[in-house]
Each structure stands twice: as structure tokens, then as C-alpha cells.
């Protein structure tokens, strides 16, 4: 049974070799009208044909180094966050301590009068009922001749 599986894997590997060998570098073909075509084979009747170079991907060493750098950045970010949280807590505690130690002066009102003697009572502006809302309060009326006086 084990030999059958190994023969099957070997056969599939041998069958896939031609497909791997057939893959070539991409070709850029430009026809007479200026249309650009990218494919693995040049287009028949193309005005110009050029191979497109493909850059190799990063090596395993470069990938590992990038992962290590990313891990270090995450650690530094976590450490900075812990420091910021500690600083925020300290500032909040300092604010609470400062707020509790402040002396507060409250205005005491007794008998409807202010505790402070220098405050004078000012009457509020009261509009009589039926007052015209379009006319501003506190302005004298404009002197205009009435229509009867002009004879119209």
C-alpha cells in the first residue's frame, strides 16, 4: 500500500515537470496599432517584442530579518503604551489631588439679596403682552410722515 502511494506521488511529479519547464519569462508585444500585449509567447506580426525581466522575491533570510524587526517594533510600541498609560494615571491622580486641595469660595445668598454689598439690583427687561416682535426693544420709533399727511 505504501509503495502505491509513493508511485502515485512520483508519477504526479513527473507529469508536472513539462508544465514547469514550459513557463517562460513574460513577453511584451506591441502591434502596428500600438496595442501592448503581455503573454508567455510573442504575438504573431508584432512590431516589437521584448522580454520582461522578473525580479526574484525576497530570500528566506530577508523574510526572517523583516519578521524580527517587526516583532521588535511591536515590543517597543507595547512598552511605549505602558509608559503612556502609567503617565496618564499619574497625571489623573495629580489632578484629583490638586482638585481636592483647592480652596473654593461659594457665593452665599440670604434673604434674596447677594452676600456681596456691591451688587446692585437691575430690573429685567419685560416686554408687555402684544408687543411687536419685529420692532427692536429700546429704540425710539422712526419719524415717518403718515400717508394722510401727504395727501395720498
Secondary structure, DSSP 8 states (H G I E B T S, - for coil): -HHHHHHHHHHHHHHHHHHHHH----EEEE-TT--EEEESS--TT-SEEEE--------HHHHHHHHHHHHHHHHHHHHHHHHHHHHHHHHHHHHHHHHHHS------EETTEESSTT----------TT--TTS-TT--------HHHHT-
